[in-house]
Amino acid sequence: MASHGRRRRCTPDADGWVAHRRPLPASIAGCPDLVTGVLGVAEQAAGGDDGGVVTIADIVAAPPGEGQVVDPRLWFAAPGPLEVEIGCGKGGFLLHRARTQPHVCLLGIEWANKYFRFCADRMARWQLANVRVMRTDAREFVVHHLQAECVTTLHLYHPDPWPKKRHHKRRLVQAPFVAAVARVLAAGGRWRIQTDHEDYFQSIREVVEQEPRLHPVPWDDDPTLVEEGWSGTNFEIKYLRDGRAIHRVAYEKRRQEPFSGATGAV
């Protein structure tokens, strides 16, 4: 990546935020074709994982083309379990997770362009080679482009609740998406969901628990996700300050397909 003048030293504060003291590189800022032009999917294995400086170009993952199925684990030089966060926003969770679990390969999905750019820049400033960030439609990506059984953990924190009844059809967690999640999770993989919206939470539970490949598990039985120094996502912190209740549920993909009742006898 071309130099853009002297790079100032930036000091992270307690929650991992790094102040923007220089503008985003011209190749990133305000460039609508960033996600298709910076990196080809097939080129991502080498970026930043060879011990060199991690650049934004190493962090950004181009969305797959029509009909293309991808295994994001191949984008990292070091093998490891793949975790995907849908709606990564400014990257607070990704940052903490990547720093505390360096063996984990992380992919953040974000549609809002300004947050996508912010997050990618943030990961590069922290020199995190185990993170990729993609700007794409999460529903489309999970349903049509993720390889089966490649995801160890799917994180979905505070998805848009679309509270008006006429907008409920826009909610992400509906039967076709749930079936796709069950397909892309590895056996024993987890789907962790958190929201402050009680009606949406109940709707999520109803639709997910109709999927026979998934079953509920305790939220806090994964010690790697109960980490010292983790104060929560940006939305979680804000809503707790406002006194809102936070609803959480976790599901695991069954290690064997549920019994169908057929005997196979002739």
Sequence and secondary structure as in RCSB ss.txt:
>XXXX:A:sequence
MASHGRRRRCTPDADGWVAHRRPLPASIAGCPDLVTGVLGVAEQAAGGDDGGVVTIADIVAAPPGEGQVVDPRLW
FAAPGPLEVEIGCGKGGFLLHRARTQPHVCLLGIEWANKYFRFCADRMARWQLANVRVMRTDAREFVVHHLQAEC
VTTLHLYHPDPWPKKRHHKRRLVQAPFVAAVARVLAAGGRWRIQTDHEDYFQSIREVVEQEPRLHPVPWDDDPTL
VEEGWSGTNFEIKYLRDGRAIHRVAYEKRRQEPFSGATGAV
>XXXX:A:secstr
    S        TTS     S   TTTTT TTHHHHS  GGGTTSTTTTSS   HHHHB     TT  B GGGG
 SS   EEEEES TTSHHHHHHHHH TTSEEEEE  SHHHHHHHHHHHHHTT TTEEEE S HHHIIIIIB TT 
EEEEEEES     SGGGGGG S SHHHHHHHHHHEEEEEEEEEEES HHHHHHHHHHHTT TTEEEE TT  GGG
S TT    HHHHHHHHTT   EEEEEEE SS    S     
